[in-house]
Amino acid sequence: MVKPSDNIEIGMHIYEKGIGITSIITTNSADRSLIGSYFNAVKNALVDNDESRLEQFQNINIIDADGNAHEFETDLDALHEIYEQQEEPEFFDIYDS
C-alpha cells in the first residue's frame, strides 16, 4: 500500500547555506520533494537571475537522519559560485549514489 510519506533513508545533495554542495541522508518523502522543488527554483533563479524565486526557501531547514539541520542556500551570488565550480553542472544529480 502506498502511503503519503515514508521513512526510507535516501542520500541527497543540497546547496547548504555558507557551505556549498552537501550530501545528507533524508528520512522522508516530504523532505525529498522539498529538495526537488528547491533545485527547480534554483535552476530558474539562475537562468532568470531572479533571487525572488528562492524566497520561499529562505530559513528552511532539512533535518537529516542524524538530526542535524541543513539550511538551503538562497543567496543568488553564492549559488552562481557553486554552479560555476561544478565540473559538469548540467549533469548534477540531486541523489547521492
C-alpha positions as CSV (number, residue, x, y, z in Angstrom):
1,M,0.0,0.0,0.0
2,V,1.3,3.4,-1.0
3,K,1.5,6.0,1.9
4,P,1.5,9.8,1.5
5,S,5.0,9.8,3.1
6,D,7.6,7.3,4.1
7,N,10.6,6.7,6.4
8,I,13.1,5.5,3.8
9,E,16.6,6.9,4.2
10,I,18.0,8.2,0.9
11,G,21.2,10.2,0.3
12,M,20.7,13.5,-1.5
13,H,22.7,16.6,-2.3
14,I,21.7,20.1,-1.3
15,Y,23.2,23.6,-1.7
16,E,23.7,24.4,2.0
17,K,23.9,28.0,3.2
18,G,27.5,29.0,3.8
19,I,28.9,25.6,2.9
20,G,28.1,24.7,-0.7
21,I,27.2,21.3,-2.0
22,T,26.4,19.0,0.9
23,S,25.4,15.3,0.9
24,I,22.7,14.5,3.5
25,I,20.6,11.4,4.4
26,T,16.9,12.3,4.1
27,T,14.4,10.3,6.1
28,N,11.1,11.1,4.4
29,S,9.5,11.8,1.0
30,A,8.3,15.2,2.1
31,D,11.9,16.4,2.5
32,R,12.9,14.8,-0.8
33,S,10.0,16.6,-2.5
34,L,11.0,19.9,-0.9
35,I,14.6,19.4,-2.1
36,G,13.4,18.7,-5.6
37,S,11.3,21.9,-5.6
38,Y,14.3,23.8,-4.2
39,F,16.5,22.7,-7.1
40,N,13.9,23.6,-9.6
41,A,13.7,27.1,-8.1
42,V,17.5,27.4,-8.1
43,K,17.6,26.4,-11.8
44,N,15.0,29.0,-12.6
45,A,16.6,31.7,-10.4
46,L,20.0,31.2,-12.1
47,V,18.6,31.3,-15.6
48,D,16.4,34.4,-14.9
49,N,18.9,35.9,-12.5
50,D,15.9,36.4,-10.2
51,E,16.5,35.9,-6.5
52,S,12.8,36.2,-5.7
53,R,12.3,32.7,-7.0
54,L,14.2,31.5,-3.9
55,E,12.2,33.4,-1.3
56,Q,10.0,30.5,-0.2
57,F,13.2,28.5,0.7
58,Q,14.7,31.2,3.0
59,N,15.3,30.0,6.5
60,I,14.0,26.5,5.6
61,N,15.9,23.6,7.2
62,I,16.1,20.0,6.3
63,I,16.7,17.7,9.2
64,D,19.0,14.7,8.2
65,A,18.9,11.2,9.6
66,D,21.3,12.2,12.4
67,G,19.0,15.1,13.5
68,N,21.3,17.8,12.1
69,A,19.7,20.8,10.4
70,H,20.8,22.0,6.9
71,E,19.6,25.3,5.6
72,F,19.1,25.9,1.9
73,E,21.4,28.4,0.2
74,T,19.2,31.2,-1.2
75,D,21.8,33.9,-1.9
76,L,21.9,34.1,-5.7
77,D,25.6,35.2,-5.9
78,A,26.6,32.2,-3.7
79,L,24.5,29.9,-6.0
80,H,26.2,31.3,-9.1
81,E,29.6,30.5,-7.5
82,I,28.6,27.0,-6.6
83,Y,27.2,26.4,-10.1
84,E,30.4,27.7,-11.7
85,Q,32.6,25.4,-9.5
86,Q,30.9,22.3,-10.7
87,E,32.7,20.4,-13.5
88,E,29.6,19.4,-15.3
89,P,26.7,21.3,-13.7
90,E,24.2,20.2,-16.4
91,F,24.7,16.6,-15.2
92,F,24.4,17.3,-11.5
93,D,22.3,14.7,-9.7
94,I,20.5,15.6,-6.5
95,Y,20.6,11.9,-5.4
96,D,23.8,10.8,-3.7
97,S,24.8,7.5,-5.3
